[in-house]
């Protein structure tokens, strides 16, 4: 299945977790390990600003509840987004270690760490579920 179609299906699945008045705003695909695809899903209400955004990481079967796996998926997706923008790669892209190996440079990666950490903290603080 093409990545575009995969993201559409993930967005549909994520929609089942939206609260009333909330919608899926974005979905990014991350593959932290071979054969393990996760979807970083952002939710927002009609009048919600960035501070009101909520998050959920979907696995193949269910939402992720492991704090470590959430951090891994968000960090990888965010880092690949920064790298992709820096090199002019058009989305969508599959966030993976292989993508970073191919396109990431030490300068881009080093400059992205504060952005990645900030996003990871935002996701943990506004996660749609309990993290263990």
N, C-alpha and C positions, 0 to 999 in steps of 0.2 A: 504494500500500500504506500502511496506517495505521502510525503510528510504533510503536505497541505490537507489531504483527506484525513490523516491521522489526527491532526490538530482540531479539525472540525468535529470529529467524533469525540475527542477528549472534551471539547467545549460543551457538547451536548450532555456528556456524562456529568461534567462539573455543574451544569445548570440545575441538576437535581439537588444540589447542596446550597443553592441560592436561597437566602431569606426573602420574605415578601418585600418587594420594591428594589431588590438587588438583582444585578445581572452579571454574567461573566464578561469581564472587560478585556482580558487577554489570557492566552495560553502559550507557554513555552515548553518545548520538549527537551528533556535532558536524559542522557544515557551515561550515568556515572560508572557503570560497569557493563561488560558485554551481556546482552540479553535482558538488561533491566532498564526499561524506559519509564520515566516519571514525567508528570506534567505539572508544571508550576502554573497555578490558576489564580488570577487576580479577579476580585469581585468588587463592584462599586454600585452604590445606589444612584438614582437619577440625579440627585443634587449633591452627591458626595464628592468631596475634594480628595486629594492624595492622602490626607491624614485619616480619612474614613475608609480607605481601601482595606479589604479583608483578603485573606489568602488561604489556599488549600493546595496541597500536593497530592495528586492522584497517582496511585500505582495502577497496575493492570487490573487488579481485583477490587481495591478499596482505597480510601484515603490513607495517607501515611500518618502514623502517630509517633514515629521515632524522631526525636529531636535531632539526633545525629544525621539521619537520612534527609530530613528537611533541610538542615544546614548544607549538606553536601549537594543536594539538587539545586537549591537556590544559588549557592556560591558558583557552581558550575555554569548554570544558565546565565547568571549576571555577568560572569567573566567572559563567556563566549559572546554575549551581546556587545560588551565593550570592545572586544577584539574585532568582532564583525563590523561594527561601525567604524573602527579605526582603519580597517583595511578595505572598506567599501563593499563588503559582502552584503547583498540584499537578503533580508529575511524572507521566509522563515529559514531558520538554520537549526540543525540538531546539535545541541550542546553536548560535547563529549571531550574526553581527554585527547582523542585523535584530532579533533578540530583545533584545539589549543596547540597541539604539536605542529600542525600544518600552518596555522596562520598567526599564532601568538608570538610576539617578540618579548624578550625580557623587559624592555622599556614599557611596552603597553601593559603587560601583566602587572608589573610593579606599580604602575600608576593607577591601577584599577582597584587595588586592595581596599582602600578606604570606602569607595563606592559600594563594593561588594559586601563589606562588613556592615555598612549602614543598612543596606537592603535586607540582609539576613536578619538583623535585629528587628527591622520593621515587620518582616514576615512572622517571626516568632511572637512578637507582641500582639499581632492582629490575626493570629491563626484561627481558622474555623474548626476548632477541636482542641482536645487536650493532648499535649505533647508529653511523651515519657522519655 
